[in-house]
Amino acid sequence: MKINNSIQIFVTGGTFDKSYDYINGDLYFEKTHIPEMLKRSRCRLNVKVKTLMMIDSLEMTQSDIDNIISNCKKCNSKRIVITHGTDRIVKSAKEIQKANIKNKTIILTGAMIPYAFGSSSDGFFNLGCALSFSQSLDNGVYITMQGQYFNPNDVIKNSKKGFFENLI
């Protein structure tokens, strides 16, 4: 397999890509916001975007995680960013780590507030951090949220405080 210098973004859904129905007050999936986010940020990186699924991570099955792993293995980029729901991001990252994918830097990121909510969303910032970390970290699997990166085995989502924190 020929490895290239592009960054592959795999979209899986999560709060990151939820839209808001102002009439019913429901959150739902319509389409990924990633292309719009890249355009708005004036991103000059060689980025490819592929939607694998659009689901809430609480609904993610082992089959969905296997699909993510398979796509990471088949991907000819050595840098991969995965947008993911924050409720199960740690679990998925650990599963991807167990798959022992060689010679790739894989970054999972998400959002606590949907991008569609505008300036109150952390998604825009988290995507930028994920793209940066994908270029600067050694090969391996990481989670990035709120400007930090974490080893999947050393992080938890602190739902009471609304952020991710190191266990060590």
N, C-alpha and C positions, 0 to 999 in steps of 0.2 A: 504494500500500500504506500503510495506517495503522500508524504506529509507536506502540507502547505502552511503558509503564514497567516491565513485568515483566522478570524475568530468565529466559531460556530455558536449561535445562540439557539438553544432548544427551548421552546415555550411549552409549559405544561399547565398553565392556568394560574390558580391561586388568586388571592386578593389583588395581586399585581394587575391582573387583566379584567377584573370585574367592572361592570358598568352599573349605573344606578338608575332604576326606574323611579322617577320623581313622583309619579302618580300613585303607584302601589307601595313604594318604599322598599322594593326588593333589589337585591344585588343579583346580577346575572352575567353570563358570558355571551358576548356578541362576536368580538374579534380581538386579536391581540393588539395592544397599543405600542408594541416595540418599534415597528417601522416609523411611526409618528414621533416617538421619543428620540430615536436616532436622528431623524431629520431636524427636530426642534433643537437638539443639542449641537447640531452642525458637526456631527461625528465624521471624522475623516479616516477612520479605521476600515480595513477590509473585513466587513462583517456579513455573514450569511445568517438568515433567520429561517427556522423551520418549526412549525407548530406540530408538536407530537400529540397534544391533547389539550383540552380546555376544561379542566375540572378543579373542584375544590380539593385540596390535599387530604381532607378528611374522608373523601370518597375514593382516594387512590388505592388500588389493589396491587397485589404482588405482580400481576400481569402488567400493570402500568409501569411499575418500577423496572421490571424486566425489559420492557420496551425502551425505557430511557437508557438502561445499560447497553442494550443492543445497539442503539443509535450512537452512543458514545464510542463503542468499540469499532463500529463501521466508519465513523467520521474520519475524514482525511485531514482534519485540522488538529494541531497539537494543543490548541487553546479552545476550551468549551465553557460557555456560560449557560446555566440552566435556570430559567425563572420558575419558581415553585412556591406553593403555599407554605406559609410559615408554621402551620400547626404540625406538619409532618416532614419538614425540611431536614431535620436532624436524622430521622429514621432513614429517609431516602439517601442522604449523603453517606451514612454508614453502609448501606447496601451497595452503593456505587463503589465505595472504598473496598469492600470485601471482594468485589469483582476483579480487583487487581489489574486495572487498565494501565498499561505501561506507556511511558513517554508522553503523557498528556497532563495538562493542568486543567482541572475541572472545578469550576466555581458555581455554587448554588446560591441564589439570592431570591429575595421576595420583597413583599411590602406589608406593612401593618395596616396601611390605609390605601385604598384603590387609587391608581394613577388618575382615574376619571374624576376624582374629587379635587383635582387641581393642586394648588400650591401647598395644601395641607398633607399631600401624599409624600411618603419617603421613597417611593418607587424610583423616581427619577435619579435621586442621589445614589440609591443602592445599585442601580444598573450601571451608573458611571464608575462606581467603586469596583464592581465586578469586572467590568471591561479592563480597568487599570490593573487589578490584581491578577487577572488572567495573563497579563503580559509580564508581570514582575515576580510572581511566586514560582518556586520550584514545582516540578511535576508532583501531582497528588490531588487530593480532593479537599475542598475547603468550602466553608459557608461564609458569606460576607453580608453583614447587616450593619447599619448605622456607622459606616466608615471603618469598621473593624473586620478582620478576617479571623476565622476560628477553625481549629481542627474539629471534625465532626464528633470525635470522642471526648472532647473537652468543653462542650458548650451545651447550654440549655436555653430554651425560650422561657423567660420569666414573664408569664402572662399577667401577673399582678402589677408589675412595673412597666410592662409594654416594651421590653427590649431583650436582646440576647446577651448572655454573660458567660464568661469563662468559669468552668468548674474548678480550675486550679489557680 
